[in-house]
Amino acid sequence: DAYTPGTEVSVSVDRGVRRRHSECHTAGHVVDAAMDRCGLALVPTKGYHFLDAPYVEYRGKIDAGDRAGVLARLQQHFSDLVDEDIPTTISVLPVEEAEKECNRLAANFDFSEYRKSGDDVRVVRVAGWPCPCGGTHVKSTGVLKENGWGVTGLRVKKGVTRVKYQMTVP
């Protein structure tokens, strides 16, 4: 059924579903912070923050002999970040300031479109980790504890490391 301009519609949001999606998205950012705490300076390249099989991908690989240890450390750091209940903060910054803050380790994010448009950048800090992001997030890392979010796996293929995460409470 097509709607014509001016048609009145009604929309409702399922609060529980929205919260789970916000948790999933936030947990992906916590994976980035856990990678940083592990001392793994791999550049994040892709995130899939949907409930069926969420993951974050990074450019670079982890040697096969190191993967079990890295996975255990990632799981522990993720859990620690959740236990620390770190507030999520959001700010809008001039592009130069956002680029400096978000690309402090490497040129992770391309700010060229912001430079062309002259727009400021929405920067979200989850677990203290800054990222240009327009998604929805929970108020702090501690919220992730209720549904048991955590890192569940690690896979390396063709120079890409994929870190899987999931909630453990249905």
Phi, psi and omega per residue, in radians:
D1 nan 2.199 3.140
A2 -1.630 2.562 3.068
Y3 -1.847 2.531 3.077
T4 -1.751 2.693 3.111
P5 -0.945 2.368 3.136
G6 1.650 -0.146 3.108
T7 -1.168 2.296 3.112
E8 -1.406 2.292 3.123
V9 -2.234 2.828 3.092
S10 -2.175 2.352 -3.115
V11 -2.213 2.467 3.037
S12 -2.304 2.638 -3.134
V13 -2.041 2.259 3.064
D14 -1.360 1.919 -3.045
R15 -0.985 -0.747 -3.120
G16 -1.154 -0.738 3.124
V17 -1.152 -0.772 3.125
R18 -1.049 -0.720 -3.139
R19 -1.120 -0.768 3.130
R20 -1.075 -0.705 3.108
H21 -1.165 -0.676 3.077
S22 -1.124 -0.707 3.087
E23 -1.083 -0.785 -3.129
C24 -1.049 -0.812 3.141
H25 -1.092 -0.787 3.134
T26 -1.091 -0.729 -3.135
A27 -1.043 -0.590 3.075
G28 -1.079 -0.675 3.069
H29 -1.173 -0.627 3.123
V30 -1.142 -0.588 3.052
V31 -1.016 -0.762 3.100
D32 -1.027 -0.783 -3.137
A33 -1.148 -0.649 3.106
A34 -1.159 -0.688 3.078
M35 -1.042 -0.746 3.124
D36 -1.083 -0.781 3.128
R37 -1.106 -0.480 3.089
C38 -1.352 -0.127 -3.115
G39 1.387 0.314 3.140
L40 -1.669 1.810 -3.077
A41 -1.568 0.810 3.083
L42 -1.431 2.485 -3.073
V43 -1.449 2.142 3.080
P44 -1.182 2.362 -3.086
T45 -2.139 -0.409 -3.066
K46 -2.755 2.451 3.034
G47 -2.247 2.431 3.037
Y48 -2.127 1.769 -3.001
H49 -1.900 1.011 3.100
F50 -2.116 2.626 -2.945
L51 -1.114 -0.397 -3.057
D52 -1.234 -0.574 -3.120
A53 -2.971 1.151 -3.042
P54 -1.206 2.603 3.103
Y55 -2.796 2.893 2.970
V56 -2.249 2.355 3.108
E57 -1.875 2.584 -3.112
Y58 -2.299 2.511 3.047
R59 -1.355 2.198 -3.133
G60 2.106 2.911 -3.076
K61 -2.220 2.817 3.047
I62 -2.027 2.217 -3.104
D63 -0.985 2.521 -3.077
A64 -0.943 -0.713 -3.128
G65 -1.208 -0.300 -3.114
D66 -1.726 -0.195 -2.964
R67 -1.099 -0.747 -3.118
A68 -1.093 -0.748 3.120
G69 -1.166 -0.703 3.115
V70 -1.129 -0.754 3.121
L71 -1.041 -0.788 3.131
A72 -1.078 -0.733 3.120
R73 -1.167 -0.721 3.095
L74 -1.047 -0.775 3.135
Q75 -1.068 -0.743 -3.131
Q76 -1.179 -0.779 3.140
H77 -1.146 -0.688 3.083
F78 -1.039 -0.834 3.131
S79 -1.058 -0.736 3.113
D80 -1.085 -0.759 3.137
L81 -1.091 -0.657 3.082
V82 -1.158 -0.799 -3.140
D83 -1.078 -0.542 -3.128
E84 -1.268 -0.217 3.068
D85 0.863 0.946 -3.075
I86 -1.367 2.204 -3.141
P87 -1.105 2.506 2.990
T88 -1.476 2.313 3.102
T89 -2.153 2.631 3.138
I90 -2.306 2.325 3.064
S91 -2.453 2.791 3.071
V92 -1.985 2.104 -3.007
L93 -2.143 2.657 2.967
P94 -1.041 2.600 -3.021
V95 -0.960 -0.703 -3.111
E96 -1.107 -0.744 -3.139
E97 -1.197 -0.727 3.118
A98 -1.110 -0.744 -3.139
E99 -1.108 -0.745 3.130
K100 -1.093 -0.760 -3.108
E101 -1.247 -0.769 -3.039
C102 -1.414 -0.426 -3.136
N103 -1.853 0.577 -3.056
R104 -1.188 -0.456 3.122
L105 -1.661 -0.685 -3.114
A106 -2.810 3.000 3.112
A107 -1.366 1.181 -3.082
N108 -1.208 -0.626 -2.971
F109 -2.122 2.411 3.130
D110 -1.618 2.012 -3.115
F111 -1.782 0.210 -3.051
S112 -1.097 -0.644 3.129
E113 -1.138 -0.648 3.097
Y114 -1.153 -0.692 3.134
R115 -1.100 -0.724 3.137
K116 -1.118 -0.740 -3.055
S117 -1.456 -0.390 -3.080
G118 1.365 0.121 -3.133
D119 -1.298 2.635 2.982
D120 -1.322 2.953 -3.039
V121 -2.053 2.292 3.049
R122 -1.429 2.026 -3.135
V123 -1.958 2.188 3.124
V124 -1.884 2.350 3.075
R125 -1.988 1.934 3.074
V126 -1.957 2.207 -3.089
A127 0.995 0.537 3.124
G128 1.402 -0.002 -3.063
W129 -1.697 2.003 -3.083
P130 -1.437 2.515 -3.128
C131 -2.755 2.371 3.027
P132 -1.213 2.140 -3.008
C133 -2.745 2.412 3.097
G134 -1.906 0.161 -3.076
G135 -1.371 3.103 3.075
T136 -1.711 2.506 -3.034
H137 -2.400 2.774 3.043
V138 -1.480 2.887 -2.981
K139 -1.217 -0.426 3.129
S140 -2.811 2.854 -3.139
T141 -1.102 -0.496 -3.116
G142 -1.086 -0.425 3.119
V143 -1.080 -0.473 -3.092
L144 -1.229 -0.241 -3.104
K145 -1.192 -0.687 -3.044
E146 -0.961 -0.729 -3.140
N147 -1.735 0.171 3.020
G148 1.155 0.690 3.120
W149 -1.133 2.484 3.092
G150 -2.972 2.939 3.090
V151 -1.334 2.302 -3.065
T152 -2.051 -0.257 -3.107
G153 -2.968 2.933 -3.106
L154 -2.541 2.289 3.127
R155 -2.411 2.455 3.095
V156 -2.194 2.222 -3.138
K157 -2.639 2.267 3.081
K158 0.910 0.748 3.080
G159 1.344 0.239 3.126
V160 -2.142 2.278 3.081
T161 -1.774 2.197 3.108
R162 -1.948 2.163 3.080
V163 -1.854 2.080 -3.127
K164 -1.658 2.545 3.089
Y165 -2.488 2.840 -3.050
Q166 -2.879 2.803 2.966
M167 -1.617 2.532 -3.069
T168 -1.796 -0.172 3.104
V169 -1.833 2.063 -3.103
P170 -1.179 nan nan
